[in-house]
Amino acid sequence: MKIVVVGGTGLIGARTTALLRSRGHEVIAAARSTGVDSYTGEGLDDSLAGAHVIVDTSNSSYVDEAAAREFFYASTLNLLTFGAAHGVRHHATLSVVNTERLARAQGGYFQAKADQERLITTSARPYTLVHATQFFEFVRSITDSATQGGVARLPDALIRPMAADDVAAAVAAAAEAEPRRGIVEHAGPEVFELRDLAVREMRSRRDDREVIADPLGTYFGARLSRHDLLPSPGAHLAATRFGDWQQRGRLVSSR
């Protein structure tokens, strides 16, 4: 199949592109660096010619609601419109577990993601929403975003994160399958207290900041209840454990 991976040079997009190519697909890594901009529409017409599947792994660099909404709305509308014009059979988009719940928790970025999902689900285009829990690779940014005055005040919440490689495998599997016209959820194999996970990640790189589980702490602007970051009981569970992922990283860095 010809598959266009939007955001194909990013953390998940690059891994998804490599995995799909290794399985014999013709894959276009669509990104501004490759001459394709889903937000402006530049390069989309040529890249989607003859495509069977669009895989959208793109992300907004903005966490405020207005800017994120503008990006996701324009980009997604362009992909749906150009995809329909070229007869693309499947629109697969990477999103976040519990997007709607996080959007209701005053999360501006998550409201933008919820709007993106509604645009897709009401478009009459064949689609799959791949909901993933947070990535191991983003634990540091979660902690940094919650740090003020040298203290990280994280929500008193549970989290079931997963490795970026496992996220990419989930996205690639969705791209190869028939459209679900619904959501498929993926998560990591372990549940952590968010504070404990942050401490574990920080101490592995000798970061001695104080970390507090704060009932008033926010997650990229969203106020969380205890289980807001957890998937449903029927989620597909990835194999990679956090400790194994950390060890793999240490081995790579020591080479």
Residue pairs with C-beta under 8 A, 6 or more apart in sequence:
1 25
1 26
1 52
1 53
1 176
2 25
2 26
2 27
2 28
2 50
2 51
2 52
2 53
3 20
3 25
3 26
3 27
3 28
3 51
3 52
3 53
3 54
3 55
3 175
4 27
4 28
4 30
4 47
4 48
4 51
4 53
4 54
4 55
5 13
5 16
5 17
5 20
5 27
5 28
5 29
5 30
5 55
5 57
6 13
6 30
6 31
6 36
6 38
6 54
6 55
6 56
6 57
6 58
6 75
6 79
7 13
7 30
7 31
7 38
7 56
7 57
7 58
7 59
8 14
8 16
8 17
8 27
8 28
8 29
8 30
8 31
8 34
8 57
9 17
9 29
9 31
9 33
9 34
10 31
10 57
10 58
10 59
11 135
11 137
11 164
12 57
12 94
12 135
12 164
12 167
12 168
12 171
13 29
13 31
13 55
13 57
13 58
14 29
15 164
15 165
15 167
15 168
16 55
16 57
16 168
16 171
16 172
16 175
17 27
17 29
19 168
19 169
19 172
20 27
20 172
20 175
20 176
21 27
23 172
23 176
25 176
28 34
28 36
28 47
28 51
30 36
30 38
30 43
30 44
30 47
34 43
35 42
35 43
36 42
36 43
36 44
36 47
37 43
37 44
38 44
38 56
38 58
38 75
38 78
38 79
39 71
39 74
39 75
39 78
40 74
40 78
41 78
41 82
44 78
44 79
44 82
45 82
45 86
48 54
48 82
48 83
48 85
48 86
48 88
49 86
50 86
51 83
51 86
51 88
52 88
52 89
52 90
53 88
53 89
53 90
53 91
53 92
53 175
54 79
54 83
54 88
54 90
54 91
54 92
55 92
55 93
55 94
55 171
55 174
55 175
56 75
56 76
56 79
56 91
56 92
56 93
56 94
57 94
57 171
58 75
60 67
60 68
60 71
60 72
60 109
60 112
62 68
62 71
62 109
63 108
63 109
63 145
63 220
63 221
64 108
64 109
65 108
65 109
65 111
65 112
66 108
68 108
68 109
68 112
68 113
69 111
69 112
69 115
71 112
72 112
72 113
72 115
72 116
72 119
73 112
73 115
73 116
73 119
76 93
76 116
76 119
76 120
77 119
79 91
80 91
80 119
80 120
80 123
80 125
83 91
83 125
84 125
88 125
89 126
89 179
90 126
90 127
90 128
90 175
90 178
90 179
91 120
91 123
91 125
91 126
91 127
91 128
91 179
92 127
92 128
92 130
92 171
92 174
92 175
92 179
93 116
93 117
93 120
93 127
93 128
93 129
93 130
94 130
94 132
94 167
94 171
95 113
95 116
95 117
95 129
95 130
95 131
95 132
96 102
96 110
96 113
96 131
96 132
96 134
97 131
97 132
97 133
97 185
97 187
97 229
97 230
97 231
97 235
98 131
98 228
98 229
98 230
98 231
99 110
99 113
99 114
99 117
99 131
100 114
100 117
101 228
102 110
102 113
102 114
102 219
102 222
102 224
102 228
103 110
103 111
103 113
103 114
105 222
105 223
105 224
105 225
105 228
106 221
106 222
106 223
107 219
107 220
107 221
107 222
108 221
109 220
109 221
109 222
110 220
110 222
117 129
120 127
120 129
121 127
121 129
126 179
126 181
127 179
127 180
127 181
128 174
128 177
128 179
128 180
128 181
128 182
128 183
128 184
129 180
129 182
129 183
129 184
130 170
130 171
130 174
130 183
130 184
130 186
131 183
131 184
131 185
131 186
131 231
132 162
132 167
132 170
132 185
132 186
132 187
133 159
133 160
133 161
133 162
133 186
133 187
133 188
133 229
133 230
133 231
134 142
134 159
134 161
134 162
134 229
135 161
135 162
135 163
135 164
135 167
136 161
136 162
136 163
136 164
136 188
136 240
136 242
136 245
137 163
137 164
138 161
139 161
139 197
139 198
139 201
140 201
140 202
142 154
142 194
142 198
142 219
142 220
143 152
143 154
143 198
143 201
143 202
143 209
143 211
144 152
145 220
146 152
146 153
146 154
146 217
146 218
146 219
147 153
147 209
150 209
150 210
151 209
151 210
151 211
151 212
152 198
152 209
152 210
152 211
152 212
153 212
153 214
153 216
153 217
154 194
154 195
154 198
154 211
154 212
154 213
154 214
154 217
154 219
155 194
155 213
155 214
155 215
155 217
155 218
155 219
155 223
155 224
156 194
156 195
156 213
156 214
156 215
156 217
156 226
157 193
157 194
157 219
157 224
157 225
157 226
157 227
157 228
157 229
158 191
158 192
158 193
158 194
158 226
158 227
158 229
158 230
159 191
159 192
159 193
159 194
159 197
159 229
159 230
160 187
160 188
160 190
160 191
160 192
160 229
160 230
160 231
161 187
161 188
161 192
161 197
161 242
162 186
162 187
162 188
162 238
162 240
163 188
163 238
163 240
163 245
165 240
166 186
166 188
166 238
166 239
166 240
167 186
167 238
169 238
170 184
170 186
170 236
170 238
174 180
174 184
184 236
185 231
185 232
185 234
185 235
185 236
186 231
186 235
186 236
186 237
186 238
187 230
187 231
187 235
187 236
187 237
187 238
188 237
188 238
188 240
188 241
188 242
189 237
189 238
189 239
189 240
189 241
190 241
190 242
191 230
192 200
192 242
193 213
194 213
194 219
194 229
195 211
195 212
195 213
197 242
198 211
199 211
200 242
201 246
202 208
202 209
202 211
204 246
216 223
218 224
219 228
219 229
222 228
